[in-house]
Amino acid sequence: MSERIDIQLLEQSGEAAWDAFVSRSADATFFHRAGWRRVIQQAYGHRSHYLMAQRGGEVVGVLPLIHVKSRLFGDGLISTAFFAYGGIAADDAEVAQELAGRASRLGADLGVGHVELRHRRPRPELGGEGLGWTDKADLYATFRRPLLPDAAANLKAIPRKKRADVRKGLEGALRVDSAADVAVFHRIYAHSVHALGTPVFPRRFFTQLQQEFGPAVEISAVHGPDGPVSALISFFFRNEVLPYYGGALPAARGLHAYDHMYWMLMCRAAERGCTLFDFGRSKRGTGAFDYKTYWGFEPEALHYQYHLVRRHDLPNINPLNPKYRLMVESWKRLPLSLANALGPHIARQLG
């Protein structure tokens, strides 16, 4: 008979043990780190429920849940809200099932519409009788591949056409600042997401995550002849680098600044000892999805699993949903200053 699994809400005194588990668990990602609950609370005011499983006094699983309430987009308990990855990180299937069961009961206690676990790989142990989790793997994919220590080998791994674009960036008058200011990043990022019809996150969110995670967060900007034209926030976790929030001004296209931005990050990450480049999540059928395939990355389906509590159908909150197309197109037509003022109030509801 196996030892009893004890699941408790994370307290501040347990954060070191939580993060020690995250650092060793194959299931865990940068978005499982305990500090995210502070960042989200301070930036958005959402309540967190971080579940930590122990067996024999040792941490054997974690599940970071964020409760996102929205009149526009519904009421969900999400792991991890606002990010591509999250879900259950556990030593074995028994622990995963216990954490999933606790999450579904917590969702019922809170009266949410649904509970959502954002897994990077399938979790078939949650599909058994009575567990009530539905896998949805047809919307998002992630793009990950090894990063080699040799720059020439990494350049050769890029398909010929995109490799030519990278070389054009290298031959141009571009300069990379790998310690850029949050304000520079946010100005470019806000312009970029507005063009996509997406509300911008508040600048304080990016300031707080830099304060929380320190050297694990890099803000870089590519300067053209007339100043910064593209910017990027990247996360470093174990042996991985994750370019996560990026944006560019219209002038970046002709300068190949976007290509230069990612290539130079690959070079810096390799010098730092990273062995995996995580290009992040993209929706199928979008330009971002295609762009990552042009770099030679193969899409890997993300397995988001849902437990319906008060909802009767799976949530479909994304710009490709016809229900939101008018909202997206209307947002693009707003003056940038107005979109920047209103955006953070809506972005906090997106989860």
N, C-alpha and C positions, 0 to 999 in steps of 0.2 A: 504493500500500500504506500503510495507516494505521500510526501509531506504535504500538509495543508498549505494552500496558497492564500496569503493575506493581502487584500487590496485596500490601500488607504489613499486619501487625497494628499498630494504633495504639500509639505510645509517647508518654510525657508530652511529649517535645520536639515532637511533631507536633500537639498539641492546638490550637494557634493556627491552623494551616493547616486542620485539620478543621473548626473552628468558623467560619472564614471561608467555607469552602465551604457549610456549613449555612446561613449567613446569606444566601447568594445563590441557593441551589438552590430551584427551584419545588417539587421533590419533598420537601424537608426540612421537618421539624416541630420543635417545641420538644423533643420526645423524642429527637431525633437529636443533641442537644448532648452534647459529650464528657463534661461533668461528671456525667451520669447514671451512668456506670460507677462513679464513686467513691461516689455516694449508695447505689446498690444493693449494692456490695461492703460498705460500712460497716453498712448497715441489715440486710442479709439474708445476706451472705457468699457470694453467687453469683459465679462466675467469668465474666468478660466476654471476648469476642473481637470487638474492633472492627476491621473490615476497611476499609482506606483504599486506594482505587484512584488511581493517578497515570499520567498520560500526558505524556511530555516534561517531567517534573518538576513538573507542575501537578496538583493534586487535581481529579479528574473524577467521583468517586463515593465514597460511604461506605455502610457497612452495619453498624450496631451490633447485635451478637448477645449474648444472655445465656443461659448454660447453667443451666437450672432442673431439678434432680433432685428427684423426689418419689415416695415409695412409694405415696401416695394417688392422684396425678394423672399419673404417668408422667414421662418423661425427655425434655425438649425443648430445642432450641436456637432461641431466639425473638427476633425483632426487632420491636418492642422489648418484652421481657417486662414485665408489670405495667401497660402503657399501651396506649391505643387505637391509636396510630399508631406507625410505625417503618418497617420494610422498607427497600428500596433507594432511595437518592437518587442519581441518576446523570445525567450530561450527555446520554447517548445510549443507544440500545438495546444497542450492543456492550458498553459498560461494565456495563450492568445484567446482561447475560448472563454476563459474566466474574465478577461478584460473586456471582451466583446459583450458578454452577458451583463457586466456591470454598466457598460456604456448604454446599452439598450434600456436597462432599468432606470438609469439616471435620466435618459431622455424622456421616459414616461413620467418620472417624478416632476420634471421641469415643464412638461406639457409642450414639448417642441413638435414641429412638424416632422422632422426626420433627424436621424443621426448619420453622419457621413464620415467614413474612414478612407483617407487618401493613401492607398498602398502603392508601392512601386512594383510589387510583384503579386501574383495571384495568392490568395489565402483560401485554399479549398476547405480548410478545417472550419471555416465559418459558414459553409453552405449546407451543413447537415440539418437533419430534421429538428425543428424547434428553435434553431438559431435565428432564422428569419433575416438573413443578409443577402442582398441582391448585388451581384457584380455588374458594373458598367465599365466596359473597356473600349468602347467605340468612339470616344470623343477626343481624349488627350493621349499624346505620346511624349516620351522623353527621349533625349538624344545623348548618349554617353559612349565614350570610347577611350582607350588608353592614350596617355600622353607620354611620349618618349623623351629621354634626356637630351637627345641630339636634335637641334633645331632643323637641320637639313632633312632628317628623317620625318619630322613632323610636317614640314613643308611638302615633302614628296607624297605624304598620305592624303593631301588635299587634291581633289580632282583637278584636272588640267585647267579647265576654264576658270574655276574659282582661284586656283593658284596664280593664274595670270592677273586676276584682280588684286590679289595680295601683293604681288610684285609691283603693280602700279602704285599702290599705297606706299610701298617701301621707297619707290623712286621719287615720290612727291615731296613737297615741302611740309611734311606733317611732323608734329612733335607731341609726345605723350607725356602727360603729367600724371604719375601714378599716386599722387597724394593731393588730389584735387579737393576743392571746397564743396561742401554740401550745397551751397547756394548756386554754384556753377552747374552742378549736376541737376538740381531740381529745375532750374530754368530751362535746360535743354529737354529734360524728361517730360516736363509739363507740356511743352510745345509738341513733342512727339506723340504722347497719348491723346492729346486733343485732336490731332489729325486722324487718329483711329476712332474717335468718338467715345473715348473712355475717360471717366472722371479720374483726376489725379489724386494720389495720396498726399497727405499734408507733409510739408517739409520737416515738421518736428518728428515724424515717424522715422525718417532717414537719419536725422540727428541722434535720436534715441538709440537706434540699433547700432550706430557707430560707437556711441558711448558704452553700450552694454557689452559688445563683443570685441571692441578694441582692434588688435591687429588681425583678427579673423575677417574683418571687413575692409575692403579696398575700394576707394573711390578714384576712378581714373577719368581723364578727359583727353580727347585728341584735339589739338590746336591746328588750325589751318592758317593761311596767310593773314586772315582777319580776326583770329581769335578762336575760341572753342566751338567745335561743330558737332561733336558727339561725346557722350559720357556714359559711364558704366559703373554700377555697383556690383562687386563680386564678393563671394564668400569662400573662405578657405576652411575646409573641414577634413581632418585626418589627411589622407593623401589626395584629396579631391579639390578642384577649384570649380566654383559655380558662378559664371557670369549671370546675374539674375535680373537686375533692373537696368535697362538700357534705353537710350534715346538719341536722336540725331536731328539736326536742323536740315532744311532742304539742301544747303550748300554741301553737306557731307557726301551726297551721292556722287557728284562729279569728281570729288577728291578721293573716293574710295576710303573714306574715313571710318566707316562702319567695319569694313574688312580689316583695316589696319588696327582698329581697336581690339578686335578679337584675336588677331594674330599676335599682337604684342603681349596680350594677356597670356596666351599659350607660352610664349617665350619666358615671361617673368615667372609663371607658375612652374615651368620645368626647372628653371634655375633655383626655385624655392624647394624643389624636391617632390612636387606633385606628380602623380603617375596616372591620374584620370581627369579628363575634361568633361564636365557635365554641362551640356548646352541648354539644359532646362526643358520645361514643358511648353508644348505648342498644340493648338487645336488643329485637327485634321481639316484640310481644305482651306488653310490660310497661307498668306505669304510667308509668315514666320516659319511655318512647318516646312515649306519648300526651300527657304533660305538655308535651313540647317542641313537638308539633304544635299544641297549644292556643295557643302563643305565635306561631304562624304560620310556623314553620320547616318546610321540606320535607326529608324524610329522603333521604339520599344513601347508597347501599349502600357498605359498606367491603369491599374485596377482599383477603381474607386468602388467602395462597397457601402450600401445604404440599408438602413433599418427604418422603415416607415412607422411613425408613431401616430400623428394626427393627419398626415398627408395620405392621399390615396394613389399618388403617382410619383415617379422619381423626379427630383428637381432638375431643371434644365436652364440654369442661369448662365447664359453665355451670349455674346453678341451675334452669333449665327442663328439663334432662335428667332424665327419670324416675329414672335411676340415682342421682341426688344429692338427690331430693326429700325422702327420709326424713332425710338428714343436715341439710338446711336447716330442716325443721320441728323437729327435735330441738334444733338450735342456738338457735332462737327461745325455747325453753322453759328454757334454762339461765339461772341467775341472772346478771345483768349483770356482777357482779364476777368470776365464774368465766369468763364469756365473754371479758372483757377480759384476763384472765390467760392463757387458752389461745389466744386469737385470733391473736396475732402469730406463734406457732409454726406455725399452719396457713396463715395468710395468705402467709407467705414461700414456700409451695409452690405457690401458685395460678398465678403467672406471668401 
